[in-house]
Amino acid sequence: MYRGVTLLNIDGKSRAAVPTKYREVLMAESSGSIVITAHPHGCLLMYPRTSWEPIQQKIMQLSSFDKKSSKFQRLLVGYAEDVSIDASGRFLISSELRSFSNIEKIAMLVGQGSHFELWSEDRWVQQVQDISGEDESLPEELGSFSL
């Protein structure tokens, strides 16, 4: 289970280190093989490869003749890159993905249960401000939910 927010420094070779608390799980779950892709909200998604494969299969079952489906296929599968975690626990973020997400020297790694989101620092700050500034209502699915 991946949860929490962690600041990651991006080195001069566009690499970031997986935080130690997640490294063992990622290595056990996928032998250090991850997939990083673009998300429509402007962040990146980072999945253990074994978790990404069924998602990609579902995406590719969508009709390529439907404009909305095609756009998501192009974004999610088109940007998807297989990445390996090296012996030092680092992974590479390609220039294409960094450009898409505006990630420069700092990325915010945000656990989402089965995967991570990678945000540029500026976009993450904006996300948090947007959440804080929205009305207090919850999505309908969470109407009876209690914390």
Secondary structure, DSSP 4 states (H G I P E B T S, - for coil): -B-SEEEEE--TTSEEEPPHHHHHHHHHHHTTEEEEEE-TTSSEEEEEHHHHHHHHHHHHTS-TTSHHHHHHIIIIITS-EEEE--TTSEEE--HHHHHHHT--SEEEEEE-BSSEEEEEHHHHHHHHHHHHHS-SPPPGGGTT---
